[in-house]
């Protein structure tokens, strides 16, 4: 019987990365409740007339982000397009800090919700169900909806939830779209202007595995993220990339809440999830 290699947590490296990201945010994006991005005006004026605009949702970085599986580092960054227009409590309507975003993802979706509704807990939305499944595969738990299977038992510390072991970074820090809907409709100006913020975030986090969710998240790679060789032919794409000296294995998937056959965030028996995403992530681990 083959056993999985142990997982180790590097708390100090994680704290250093969060501190560096916090410094970048305070110097360039969000300081004392004010969104100070120099591109704010050009982005706001570039959206379609009548669309809503939500400024400044920072990234979620788990407090156990820096991991090692056996002797291999594992730093997982999941990339969505944007957070969307506000649907939550007032403090999450705009200008969402790193700490508030951590609370939203870790406490809200991780601790208070479940894959499916159970025991008084609300169900996660398809996006976070899909993210749960991807993380379970990468962390060696396999697909499932059981809450116990979402906990990592490291060799050097207390058990922790998978949402504390990854980063969720949106391609866009601001959101635009039709008011009253969950549909994102960013402008080309927004995608261009936010490219440097995205690249700087990746440079600080130094992912070993980067998961893009959806075509809009995959589009417009930052100039510093250099696409390299294809690691294996076929679909979904699995490629090697470099950001400076950091080698990254990049997975390009559909969005978990996509329509039709590309939807993989609603049910565990989805063809895309079991036949495409799961084996691709297993290969990504081997290549990383």
PAGU-351551 format. One line per field, with one value per residue (C-alpha): y, z, x. Coordinates in pm, whole numbers, plus 50000, padded with zeros to 5 digits. Layout:
Y (Y,...);
Z (Z,...);
X (X,...);
END
This chain:
Y (50000,50339,50615,50984,51184,51398,51762,52024,52384,52677,52937,53187,53197,53237,53527,53691,53667,53810,54096,54170,54160,54384,54635,54636,54682,54973,55145,55096,54991,55028,55249,55341,55277,55468,55293,55463,55269,55522,55356,55393,55681,55535,55201,55357,55564,55271,55050,55034,55305,55188,54912,54899,54926,54773,54892,54717,54355,54225,53866,53578,53423,53130,53145,52812,52893,52779,52400,52118,51771,51545,51739,51943,52290,52332,52680,52682,52998,52987,53271,53387,53682,53913,53911,54053,54326,54332,54065,54040,54247,54622,54584,54364,54595,54757,54832,54482,54447,54142,54058,54099,53884,53616,53621,53595,53295,53107,53176,53237,52975,52736,52726,52832,52662,52307,52149,52077,52218,52010,52043,52401,52506,52682,52529,52680,52836,52649,52853,52755,52396,52365,52524,52277,51985,52116,52163,51819,51663,51866,51797,51424,51382,51292,51414,51413,51621,51512,51796,51580,51526,51900,51901,51863,51687,51814,51642,51954,52118,52116,52012,52294,52346,52342,52704,52802,52634,52825,53173,53300,53585,53756,53866,54197,54374,54573,54446,54580,54445,54483,54592,54319,54032,53819,53858,54026,54260,54423,54655,54597,54897,54721,54406,54606,54832,54550,54334,54478,54436,54074,54013,54171,53955,53641,53755,53783,53453,53253,52977,52635,52552,52820,52740,52970,52944,53060,53209,53567,53487,53310,53594,53872,53711,53974,54042,53911,53571,53389,53095,52804,52451,52244,51975,51734,51757,51777,51960,52120,52298,52215,52435,52549,52918,53134,53450,53570,53274,53103,52803,52755,52474,52640,52473,52647,52528,52646,52831,52598,52769,52756,52631,52293,52028,52265,52310,52132,52315,52183,51805,51558,51335,51611,51475,51776,51729,51355,51302,51624,51834,51560,51383,51718,51827,51493,51546,51902,51767,51536,51818,52075);
Z (50000,49896,50155,50074,50176,50488,50463,50650,50725,50715,50930,50923,50544,50527,50771,50574,50249,50407,50553,50214,50044,50312,50256,49881,49937,50178,49945,49620,49674,50002,50289,50594,50415,50099,49766,49627,49305,49045,48779,48965,48760,48422,48518,48652,48338,48105,48200,48014,48097,48371,48498,48863,48987,49302,49397,49579,49692,49815,49805,50045,50170,50407,50726,50634,50269,50257,50252,50169,50060,50139,50005,49747,49816,49750,49723,49560,49412,49262,49025,48950,48739,49005,49321,49152,49266,49641,49768,50128,50443,50418,50530,50224,49976,49864,49979,50124,50319,50329,50675,50574,50266,50477,50708,50415,50258,50559,50824,50603,50333,50513,50874,50853,50528,50395,50051,50072,50332,50650,51023,51006,50786,50456,50130,49948,49611,49298,49280,49629,49588,49286,49471,49756,49514,49350,49686,49808,49505,49544,49917,49876,50022,49700,49591,49841,50030,50385,50606,50784,50447,50420,50703,50660,50932,50893,51033,51227,51374,51439,51179,50961,50700,50333,50291,50526,50297,49971,49825,49626,49402,49156,48819,48883,49218,49111,48959,48701,48562,48531,48861,49031,48860,48935,48582,48556,48262,48301,48041,47852,48039,48371,48252,48133,48437,48691,48522,48723,49056,48967,48868,49188,49397,49224,49268,49643,49679,49442,49363,49256,49116,48964,48883,48650,48675,48359,48026,48151,48433,48193,47941,47949,48140,48294,48084,48358,48364,48076,47923,47862,47733,47729,47995,47832,47523,47538,47730,47984,47919,48155,48094,48252,48322,48482,48688,48736,48880,49000,48798,48804,48683,48538,48503,48287,48370,48302,48583,48838,48776,48396,48202,48038,48025,48159,48494,48775,49091,49145,49176,49249,48955,48695,48393,48380,48745,48746,48393,48322,48629,48876,48652,48537,48896,48977,48684,48798,49130,48951,48734,49014);
X (50000,50139,50123,50119,50427,50381,50276,50477,50379,50622,50449,50734,50754,50377,50385,50665,50467,50154,50357,50512,50174,50025,50305,50239,49865,49915,50160,49968,49608,49425,49537,49330,49003,49093,49145,49456,49517,49641,49425,49094,48954,49048,48893,48571,48520,48589,48293,47963,47707,47472,47699,47797,48156,48301,48645,48922,48874,49208,49333,49277,49602,49572,49776,49936,50001,50364,50356,50592,50486,50777,51073,50875,50735,50364,50215,49873,49720,49371,49281,48928,48824,48682,48473,48164,47930,47852,47616,47735,47739,47816,48178,48239,48067,48391,48746,48781,49105,49331,49199,48834,48886,49053,48753,48514,48688,48824,48562,48260,48301,48535,48417,48053,47954,47973,48001,47629,47391,47419,47361,47245,47537,47472,47598,47893,47829,47946,48265,48376,48252,48476,48764,48708,48732,49049,49219,49115,49281,49600,49625,49568,49219,49042,48702,48420,48166,48255,48374,48632,48799,48866,49119,49494,49691,50048,50352,50451,50146,49775,49517,49389,49120,49220,49104,49386,49641,49597,49557,49259,49367,49137,49270,49092,49085,48779,48455,48214,47889,47513,47360,47158,47339,47643,47779,48116,48164,48505,48652,48975,49113,49051,49227,49526,49553,49529,49791,50081,49900,49832,50194,50324,50092,50220,50580,50523,50336,50561,50310,50431,50084,49863,49500,49309,48930,48756,48855,48846,49085,49320,49323,49579,49862,50091,50398,50628,50456,50622,50440,50677,50647,50332,50373,50132,49911,49537,49268,49259,49592,49878,50179,50501,50552,50817,50785,51138,51326,51008,50892,50515,50290,49980,49639,49378,49026,48675,48502,48337,48001,48024,47724,47684,47954,48222,48047,48233,48132,47780,47806,48082,47991,48040,48229,48461,48555,48621,48754,48942,49021,49114,49371,49512,49575,49735,49971,50036,50160,50402,50537,50563);
END
